[in-house]
Amino acid sequence: MSCREGPMSPQTETKA
């Protein structure tokens, strides 16, 4: 739910 690897990483659940 937070950016960890990148602004829009397919591996991490980024909802930014």
N, CA, C and O atoms as a GROMACS GRO file, in nm:
protein
   64
    1MET      N    1   0.084  -0.120   0.000
    1MET     CA    2   0.000   0.000   0.000
    1MET      C    3   0.088   0.125   0.000
    1MET      O    4   0.039   0.236  -0.021
    2SER      N    5   0.216   0.106   0.024
    2SER     CA    6   0.309   0.219   0.021
    2SER      C    7   0.416   0.195  -0.084
    2SER      O    8   0.447   0.080  -0.118
    3CYS      N    9   0.472   0.302  -0.134
    3CYS     CA   10   0.577   0.289  -0.236
    3CYS      C   11   0.706   0.244  -0.167
    3CYS      O   12   0.758   0.314  -0.080
    4ARG      N   13   0.757   0.129  -0.208
    4ARG     CA   14   0.881   0.081  -0.146
    4ARG      C   15   0.990   0.068  -0.253
    4ARG      O   16   1.099   0.122  -0.238
    5GLU      N   17   0.959  -0.004  -0.360
    5GLU     CA   18   1.061  -0.022  -0.464
    5GLU      C   19   1.056   0.092  -0.564
    5GLU      O   20   1.160   0.138  -0.611
    6GLY      N   21   0.937   0.137  -0.595
    6GLY     CA   22   0.925   0.244  -0.693
    6GLY      C   23   0.790   0.312  -0.681
    6GLY      O   24   0.710   0.276  -0.595
    7PRO      N   25   0.764   0.410  -0.765
    7PRO     CA   26   0.639   0.486  -0.764
    7PRO      C   27   0.522   0.398  -0.807
    7PRO      O   28   0.409   0.417  -0.761
    8MET      N   29   0.547   0.304  -0.893
    8MET     CA   30   0.441   0.212  -0.937
    8MET      C   31   0.501   0.075  -0.966
    8MET      O   32   0.516   0.036  -1.082
    9SER      N   33   0.536   0.004  -0.860
    9SER     CA   34   0.599  -0.126  -0.877
    9SER      C   35   0.492  -0.235  -0.885
    9SER      O   36   0.401  -0.238  -0.802
   10PRO      N   37   0.502  -0.322  -0.982
   10PRO     CA   38   0.407  -0.432  -0.999
   10PRO      C   39   0.428  -0.538  -0.891
   10PRO      O   40   0.338  -0.618  -0.866
   11GLN      N   41   0.544  -0.540  -0.828
   11GLN     CA   42   0.573  -0.640  -0.726
   11GLN      C   43   0.513  -0.596  -0.593
   11GLN      O   44   0.463  -0.679  -0.516
   12THR      N   45   0.519  -0.465  -0.565
   12THR     CA   46   0.464  -0.415  -0.439
   12THR      C   47   0.327  -0.354  -0.463
   12THR      O   48   0.301  -0.298  -0.570
   13GLU      N   49   0.241  -0.364  -0.364
   13GLU     CA   50   0.106  -0.308  -0.380
   13GLU      C   51   0.110  -0.158  -0.354
   13GLU      O   52   0.089  -0.113  -0.241
   14THR      N   53   0.136  -0.083  -0.460
   14THR     CA   54   0.143   0.063  -0.445
   14THR      C   55   0.012   0.125  -0.490
   14THR      O   56  -0.033   0.106  -0.602
   15LYS      N   57  -0.049   0.200  -0.398
   15LYS     CA   58  -0.175   0.266  -0.433
   15LYS      C   59  -0.157   0.416  -0.422
   15LYS      O   60  -0.233   0.485  -0.353
   16ALA      N   61  -0.057   0.465  -0.492
   16ALA     CA   62  -0.030   0.609  -0.484
   16ALA      C   63  -0.075   0.675  -0.614
   16ALA      O   64  -0.062   0.796  -0.630
   0.00000   0.00000   0.00000
